Amino acid sequence: MTLVIWAKGLGARAALEAAERIRVLLDDAALTLAGHRLVLLAVTRCELKRDERARAARVALTLRAVTEEL
């Protein structure tokens, strides 16, 4: 799964800080899944790009989730 964070005004620092905050919140989060147990949730990639036309920075966090059926 990929989660995308946008920051206006080419705010790369703001986008990266938001991505880091999301990563911290997801680390060891007690997420409930119907009929499954979350074994692992990890950020596997963090990629920053600037969109000059939109005057925005974009960070894509790629997440990997491993679950077990109950």
N, CA, C and O atoms as a GROMACS GRO file, in nm:
protein
  280
    1MET      N    1   0.085  -0.115   0.000
    1MET     CA    2   0.000   0.000   0.000
    1MET      C    3   0.091   0.123   0.000
    1MET      O    4   0.196   0.123   0.063
    2THR      N    5   0.048   0.225  -0.072
    2THR     CA    6   0.124   0.350  -0.074
    2THR      C    7   0.038   0.464  -0.023
    2THR      O    8  -0.076   0.482  -0.067
    3LEU      N    9   0.092   0.538   0.070
    3LEU     CA   10   0.026   0.655   0.127
    3LEU      C   11   0.101   0.777   0.076
    3LEU      O   12   0.223   0.784   0.086
    4VAL      N   13   0.027   0.875   0.020
    4VAL     CA   14   0.090   0.993  -0.040
    4VAL      C   15   0.057   1.117   0.043
    4VAL      O   16  -0.058   1.141   0.076
    5ILE      N   17   0.161   1.194   0.074
    5ILE     CA   18   0.148   1.319   0.151
    5ILE      C   19   0.190   1.433   0.059
    5ILE      O   20   0.298   1.429   0.000
    6TRP      N   21   0.105   1.535   0.048
    6TRP     CA   22   0.134   1.653  -0.034
    6TRP      C   23   0.156   1.773   0.057
    6TRP      O   24   0.087   1.787   0.159
    7ALA      N   25   0.249   1.859   0.021
    7ALA     CA   26   0.271   1.985   0.092
    7ALA      C   27   0.279   2.096  -0.012
    7ALA      O   28   0.359   2.089  -0.105
    8LYS      N   29   0.197   2.198   0.004
    8LYS     CA   30   0.195   2.309  -0.091
    8LYS      C   31   0.317   2.398  -0.074
    8LYS      O   32   0.383   2.397   0.030
    9GLY      N   33   0.346   2.475  -0.178
    9GLY     CA   34   0.456   2.572  -0.172
    9GLY      C   35   0.592   2.506  -0.173
    9GLY      O   36   0.688   2.563  -0.120
   10LEU      N   37   0.602   2.389  -0.231
   10LEU     CA   38   0.729   2.315  -0.238
   10LEU      C   39   0.787   2.288  -0.100
   10LEU      O   40   0.909   2.285  -0.082
   11GLY      N   41   0.700   2.267  -0.002
   11GLY     CA   42   0.743   2.244   0.135
   11GLY      C   43   0.789   2.102   0.160
   11GLY      O   44   0.721   2.024   0.226
   12ALA      N   45   0.906   2.069   0.107
   12ALA     CA   46   0.960   1.934   0.122
   12ALA      C   47   0.979   1.898   0.269
   12ALA      O   48   0.951   1.785   0.309
   13ARG      N   49   1.026   1.990   0.348
   13ARG     CA   50   1.049   1.963   0.490
   13ARG      C   51   0.917   1.927   0.560
   13ARG      O   52   0.912   1.833   0.638
   14ALA      N   53   0.812   2.003   0.531
   14ALA     CA   54   0.681   1.977   0.592
   14ALA      C   55   0.628   1.840   0.550
   14ALA      O   56   0.572   1.768   0.632
   15ALA      N   57   0.645   1.804   0.424
   15ALA     CA   58   0.599   1.674   0.375
   15ALA      C   59   0.677   1.561   0.441
   15ALA      O   60   0.618   1.460   0.481
   16LEU      N   61   0.808   1.577   0.454
   16LEU     CA   62   0.890   1.474   0.518
   16LEU      C   63   0.859   1.462   0.667
   16LEU      O   64   0.857   1.351   0.720
   17GLU      N   65   0.834   1.574   0.734
   17GLU     CA   66   0.798   1.569   0.876
   17GLU      C   67   0.664   1.499   0.896
   17GLU      O   68   0.648   1.422   0.990
   18ALA      N   69   0.569   1.526   0.808
   18ALA     CA   70   0.439   1.459   0.816
   18ALA      C   71   0.454   1.309   0.792
   18ALA      O   72   0.392   1.228   0.861
   19ALA      N   73   0.536   1.272   0.695
   19ALA     CA   74   0.560   1.130   0.667
   19ALA      C   75   0.625   1.060   0.786
   19ALA      O   76   0.588   0.948   0.820
   20GLU      N   77   0.720   1.126   0.849
   20GLU     CA   78   0.785   1.068   0.967
   20GLU      C   79   0.686   1.052   1.082
   20GLU      O   80   0.689   0.951   1.152
   21ARG      N   81   0.599   1.150   1.101
   21ARG     CA   82   0.498   1.141   1.208
   21ARG      C   83   0.403   1.024   1.182
   21ARG      O   84   0.367   0.952   1.275
   22ILE      N   85   0.362   1.006   1.058
   22ILE     CA   86   0.276   0.894   1.023
   22ILE      C   87   0.348   0.762   1.049
   22ILE      O   88   0.288   0.668   1.102
   23ARG      N   89   0.475   0.754   1.011
   23ARG     CA   90   0.553   0.632   1.035
   23ARG      C   91   0.559   0.599   1.183
   23ARG      O   92   0.541   0.483   1.222
   24VAL      N   93   0.584   0.698   1.266
   24VAL     CA   94   0.590   0.677   1.411
   24VAL      C   95   0.455   0.631   1.466
   24VAL      O   96   0.450   0.541   1.549
   25LEU      N   97   0.347   0.692   1.420
   25LEU     CA   98   0.214   0.654   1.468
   25LEU      C   99   0.176   0.511   1.428
   25LEU      O  100   0.108   0.442   1.503
   26LEU      N  101   0.221   0.468   1.311
   26LEU     CA  102   0.189   0.333   1.266
   26LEU      C  103   0.276   0.227   1.333
   26LEU      O  104   0.236   0.111   1.342
   27ASP      N  105   0.394   0.265   1.380
   27ASP     CA  106   0.484   0.171   1.447
   27ASP      C  107   0.419   0.122   1.576
   27ASP      O  108   0.388   0.202   1.664
   28ASP      N  109   0.399  -0.008   1.587
   28ASP     CA  110   0.338  -0.070   1.704
   28ASP      C  111   0.193  -0.025   1.728
   28ASP      O  112   0.144  -0.033   1.840
   29ALA      N  113   0.126   0.022   1.624
   29ALA     CA  114  -0.014   0.062   1.638
   29ALA      C  115  -0.100  -0.062   1.659
   29ALA      O  116  -0.080  -0.165   1.595
   30ALA      N  117  -0.197  -0.052   1.750
   30ALA     CA  118  -0.289  -0.162   1.777
   30ALA      C  119  -0.407  -0.151   1.681
   30ALA      O  120  -0.513  -0.098   1.717
   31LEU      N  121  -0.388  -0.200   1.560
   31LEU     CA  122  -0.493  -0.192   1.459
   31LEU      C  123  -0.578  -0.319   1.462
   31LEU      O  124  -0.524  -0.430   1.473
   32THR      N  125  -0.707  -0.303   1.452
   32THR     CA  126  -0.800  -0.416   1.455
   32THR      C  127  -0.841  -0.452   1.313
   32THR      O  128  -0.884  -0.366   1.236
   33LEU      N  129  -0.828  -0.580   1.280
   33LEU     CA  130  -0.867  -0.630   1.149
   33LEU      C  131  -0.967  -0.743   1.170
   33LEU      O  132  -0.940  -0.836   1.245
   34ALA      N  133  -1.080  -0.735   1.105
   34ALA     CA  134  -1.183  -0.839   1.119
   34ALA      C  135  -1.132  -0.972   1.064
   34ALA      O  136  -1.100  -0.983   0.945
   35GLY      N  137  -1.124  -1.072   1.152
   35GLY     CA  138  -1.084  -1.206   1.111
   35GLY      C  139  -0.935  -1.225   1.089
   35GLY      O  140  -0.893  -1.333   1.046
   36HIS      N  141  -0.855  -1.124   1.118
   36HIS     CA  142  -0.710  -1.134   1.098
   36HIS      C  143  -0.636  -1.069   1.214
   36HIS      O  144  -0.692  -0.989   1.289
   37ARG      N  145  -0.510  -1.106   1.226
   37ARG     CA  146  -0.422  -1.044   1.324
   37ARG      C  147  -0.307  -0.981   1.247
   37ARG      O  148  -0.248  -1.044   1.159
   38LEU      N  149  -0.276  -0.857   1.281
   38LEU     CA  150  -0.166  -0.788   1.216
   38LEU      C  151  -0.034  -0.836   1.277
   38LEU      O  152  -0.011  -0.821   1.397
   39VAL      N  153   0.050  -0.894   1.193
   39VAL     CA  154   0.179  -0.946   1.237
   39VAL      C  155   0.287  -0.840   1.221
   39VAL      O  156   0.373  -0.824   1.307
   40LEU      N  157   0.282  -0.768   1.108
   40LEU     CA  158   0.386  -0.671   1.077
   40LEU      C  159   0.326  -0.558   0.994
   40LEU      O  160   0.250  -0.582   0.901
   41LEU      N  161   0.362  -0.437   1.028
   41LEU     CA  162   0.328  -0.320   0.947
   41LEU      C  163   0.453  -0.234   0.945
   41LEU      O  164   0.496  -0.183   1.048
   42ALA      N  165   0.512  -0.218   0.827
   42ALA     CA  166   0.639  -0.147   0.818
   42ALA      C  167   0.643  -0.058   0.694
   42ALA      O  168   0.585  -0.090   0.590
   43VAL      N  169   0.712   0.054   0.707
   43VAL     CA  170   0.740   0.140   0.592
   43VAL      C  171   0.860   0.079   0.520
   43VAL      O  172   0.966   0.060   0.579
   44THR      N  173   0.842   0.048   0.392
   44THR     CA  174   0.951  -0.014   0.317
   44THR      C  175   1.020   0.085   0.224
   44THR      O  176   1.129   0.060   0.174
   45ARG      N  177   0.954   0.200   0.201
   45ARG     CA  178   1.013   0.300   0.112
   45ARG      C  179   0.953   0.437   0.142
   45ARG      O  180   0.835   0.449   0.175
   46CYS      N  181   1.035   0.539   0.129
   46CYS     CA  182   0.991   0.677   0.146
   46CYS      C  183   1.055   0.757   0.032
   46CYS      O  184   1.178   0.768   0.025
   47GLU      N  185   0.972   0.811  -0.056
   47GLU     CA  186   1.024   0.878  -0.175
   47GLU      C  187   0.969   1.021  -0.184
   47GLU      O  188   0.848   1.042  -0.180
   48LEU      N  189   1.059   1.117  -0.197
   48LEU     CA  190   1.023   1.259  -0.210
   48LEU      C  191   1.036   1.303  -0.354
   48LEU      O  192   1.136   1.276  -0.420
   49LYS      N  193   0.931   1.371  -0.403
   49LYS     CA  194   0.936   1.432  -0.537
   49LYS      C  195   0.877   1.571  -0.526
   49LYS      O  196   0.790   1.598  -0.443
   50ARG      N  197   0.926   1.660  -0.611
   50ARG     CA  198   0.872   1.796  -0.618
   50ARG      C  199   0.796   1.811  -0.749
   50ARG      O  200   0.842   1.769  -0.855
   51ASP      N  201   0.678   1.871  -0.740
   51ASP     CA  202   0.597   1.900  -0.857
   51ASP      C  203   0.602   2.051  -0.878
   51ASP      O  204   0.530   2.126  -0.812
   52GLU      N  205   0.688   2.094  -0.969
   52GLU     CA  206   0.710   2.237  -0.991
   52GLU      C  207   0.584   2.307  -1.041
   52GLU      O  208   0.556   2.420  -1.001
   53ARG      N  209   0.509   2.240  -1.129
   53ARG     CA  210   0.387   2.303  -1.181
   53ARG      C  211   0.283   2.324  -1.073
   53ARG      O  212   0.216   2.427  -1.070
   54ALA      N  213   0.268   2.226  -0.985
   54ALA     CA  214   0.169   2.238  -0.877
   54ALA      C  215   0.227   2.315  -0.758
   54ALA      O  216   0.155   2.345  -0.662
   55ARG      N  217   0.356   2.345  -0.763
   55ARG     CA  218   0.426   2.410  -0.653
   55ARG      C  219   0.401   2.336  -0.522
   55ARG      O  220   0.355   2.393  -0.423
   56ALA      N  221   0.432   2.207  -0.525
   56ALA     CA  222   0.408   2.122  -0.409
   56ALA      C  223   0.516   2.014  -0.401
   56ALA      O  224   0.580   1.979  -0.501
   57ALA      N  225   0.534   1.964  -0.281
   57ALA     CA  226   0.622   1.850  -0.259
   57ALA      C  227   0.534   1.730  -0.227
   57ALA      O  228   0.428   1.743  -0.167
   58ARG      N  229   0.580   1.613  -0.269
   58ARG     CA  230   0.502   1.490  -0.251
   58ARG      C  231   0.593   1.384  -0.191
   58ARG      O  232   0.703   1.359  -0.242
   59VAL      N  233   0.548   1.322  -0.084
   59VAL     CA  234   0.620   1.210  -0.024
   59VAL      C  235   0.530   1.088  -0.035
   59VAL      O  236   0.414   1.091   0.007
   60ALA      N  237   0.583   0.981  -0.092
   60ALA     CA  238   0.510   0.855  -0.101
   60ALA      C  239   0.571   0.756  -0.002
   60ALA      O  240   0.689   0.723  -0.012
   61LEU      N  241   0.490   0.711   0.092
   61LEU     CA  242   0.531   0.609   0.189
   61LEU      C  243   0.475   0.476   0.143
   61LEU      O  244   0.354   0.461   0.130
   62THR      N  245   0.561   0.380   0.117
   62THR     CA  246   0.516   0.248   0.080
   62THR      C  247   0.517   0.161   0.205
   62THR      O  248   0.618   0.151   0.274
   63LEU      N  249   0.404   0.099   0.233
   63LEU     CA  250   0.387   0.018   0.353
   63LEU      C  251   0.373  -0.129   0.316
   63LEU      O  252   0.318  -0.163   0.212
   64ARG      N  253   0.423  -0.216   0.403
   64ARG     CA  254   0.407  -0.360   0.387
   64ARG      C  255   0.334  -0.410   0.512
   64ARG      O  256   0.376  -0.383   0.624
   65ALA      N  257   0.225  -0.482   0.489
   65ALA     CA  258   0.150  -0.540   0.600
   65ALA      C  259   0.148  -0.691   0.586
   65ALA      O  260   0.125  -0.744   0.477
   66VAL      N  261   0.172  -0.759   0.696
   66VAL     CA  262   0.163  -0.904   0.702
   66VAL      C  263   0.057  -0.938   0.805
   66VAL      O  264   0.062  -0.889   0.918
   67THR      N  265  -0.040  -1.022   0.766
   67THR     CA  266  -0.147  -1.060   0.857
   67THR      C  267  -0.159  -1.212   0.864
   67THR      O  268  -0.110  -1.284   0.777
   68GLU      N  269  -0.224  -1.257   0.970
   68GLU     CA  270  -0.256  -1.399   0.985
   68GLU      C  271  -0.406  -1.412   1.003
   68GLU      O  272  -0.469  -1.333   1.075
   69GLU      N  273  -0.463  -1.511   0.938
   69GLU     CA  274  -0.605  -1.535   0.953
   69GLU      C  275  -0.630  -1.599   1.090
   69GLU      O  276  -0.556  -1.688   1.132
   70LEU      N  277  -0.735  -1.553   1.158
   70LEU     CA  278  -0.768  -1.608   1.290
   70LEU      C  279  -0.855  -1.730   1.277
   70LEU      O  280  -0.894  -1.790   1.378
   0.00000   0.00000   0.00000
